[in-house]
Amino acid sequence: MKTVQEKTACRFKALLVLLLLFSPIVGSAQPDYRSESDADKGYWKIQTDYGTRNTVIRFFNARHEPVYQETLRGQYVKLTKRNMRLFDEMLDRVVNNHLLASQVRSSNLLISNEPGLSKTSQVYAYEETPSMVPEFNAKFLVNPMVNSYGKLRINYVNPDRKQVIIELSNASTDLIHYRELNRQPGYNRYFDVTQLISGKYRLQLKGPDETINYWLTIDKPHQRYELKAEK
């Protein structure tokens, strides 16, 4: 039985096949192309590798982080005005999570901590779906993001299946709102953080060889949700 993520990928591939014009790779195929960056949406990029005879289409958010990619084997994309417009529309869907938002069920989830850790508060999470591991990733890669509706997505690839610890805590009180240990090669889960009060929260992902920290800022009066990597 296919997972939600696999079904989504199939639908996305179907969109590419039905809406875009593909041609076999030839010597005169177009060079690599990157769309103009949008401060709110991000951009998309097409790269054709004549060595492997593949074309890779990547979508990036406004923070230049990859959010989706698709590989076309033995083909390239004709960059007509129509196709470029369709890619812009797909970028909007991917960045704003429209590909999955209408297909996942939600449930209340309470995660228990290990002894010695501070108590947890309840976190509202969407159903988990395995994340596809991009073909060109050979190490631990993290790609969390939050949208304007307060939906936090935690996404990473972990090819070596080493332990990853995911933790979301209040920066002021150290109250842990969510904690999970996982060894999946790919992970993708959505969290509804609208029930958290305004303030600053630390999102920490402890991978096999490094710990990556993000700061989640919630400003409810202005309906603002922002996620930034700790420098």
Secondary structure, DSSP 4 states (H G I P E B T S, - for coil): ---HHHHHHHHHHHHHHHHS-EEE--TT----EEPPPBTTTBEEEEEEETTTTEEEEEEE-TTS-EEEEEEEETEEE---HHHHHHHHHHHHHHHTTHHHHTT--EEEE-PPPPTTSPPB--EEEEPPBPPPPPTT--S-EE--EE-TTSEEEEEEE-TT---EEEEEEETTT--EEEEEEE--SEEEEEEE-TTSPSEEEEEEEE-SS-EEEEEEEEEGGGTEEEEEE--
